[in-house]
Amino acid sequence: MAKKHRYQFNPISLTYEIIQVRLRDRIRKLLAFLTSGLVFSAVAVTVMFYFFPSPREKGLKRDLAEVKLQYQILNDRMEQMNKVLTDIEKRDDNMYRMIFEAEPVPSNIRNAGIGGVDRYARLEGYKNSDLLINTTKKLDKIAGRLYAQSRSFDELYKLVKQKDKLLTNIPAIQPISNRYLKYISSYFGYRIHPIFKTRIFHEGLDFTAAIGTPVYATGDGKVIEAARDIRDGYGKKVIIDHGFGYRTVYAHLNNFNVKPGQMVKRGETIGQVGNTGLSTGPHLHYEVNYNGRKVNPVFYFFNDMKPADYQELVSQSPNFEREK
C-alpha cells in the first residue's frame, strides 16, 4: 500500500507540493496530544471521584448509614434500659429494703465510675468518635449500675434468709402483760420530769404496775447488761441486744433473773417491776434503740395487741409520728 502524503498549494508555482513533516514536529505533536489526553483524563477522574462515587464507595456509605442507624437504635434501647433500671433501684430502696429495714444503697455506689482516664482513648481519632465514646460510656454506666444492683439483691437474699430470725428478734410485744398493766404513765417525747420539774425528752415508755410484776423480753436476744447503775438513775436495769440494730432497756427493776451473755427468748421473764433509781413510784421504764437511736416503743407492740387497741395506744402518744 502506497504511503499517504499531505500536500499544500504553492501560489507562486501554482502547483501542489508535498508537505515535508519533520521528526521534531511529529514528536511535538505527539507530546501535545498525550499531554492534553492526560489533562483531560485527570480532570475526568477528579470529577468522577468527587461528584460520582464508585460502587464500592456507595456500598461503604450505605454500610456507614446502617451502622449509624443501629447505634441510634442501640442508644434508644439503652435509654429504655436506664428507665427500667431506675425503677428497679427505686423499688429496691423504697420497698424491698424497707421490708427488711435495711439502709438504701448509697447513690455514689450505684453511680460509681468504671475504668481510668484513658479508657476511651482507643475510640478517639475516628470520624464518628463522639458517637462511639458516648455509646460506650452509656454501656459502662449501665454495667456499673447493674453490678451494684446485683450486689444489692445478693444482700437482700441474705436478709430474706434471715427474715425468720429477724421476726423473732425484733421487739414486738409489750414488756408487761396486759393483765398486770394498769396504764402507761409517761409516753415517748417531751414531758415535765416528775422529780426535777423541768421539760426534758423522755426516751421511752413508763408502765405503771405493782412491784414484783413479771417483766418479759420483747424479742429474742442476748443480755449485754444486768446490773444496778446509780449514775443514770435507772436503778436495776437489763439491756438486751436483739441483733439487726435493735436493743431494748428495762429499768427501775425490783430484781432481775438474767446475767450478761445469757440468751433469752421473746416472752421469757427477765425481772420484776420495781421502784429503784430515780423513781417516784413502782413502774417499768422501757426503751427501744434502733441503730443507736431512741425510737418510740409504741410502734413495736404489733404482735401483742389487737389492731383497734394498738391504734388507740399509738394515737395517745404525744409523739405520734414515727422517727425517720
Summary of the structure (lengths in Angstrom):
residues: 324
radius of gyration: 45.9
end to end distance: 116.9
largest distance: 161.9
contacts: 850
relative contact order: 0.09
helix: 43%
strand: 23%
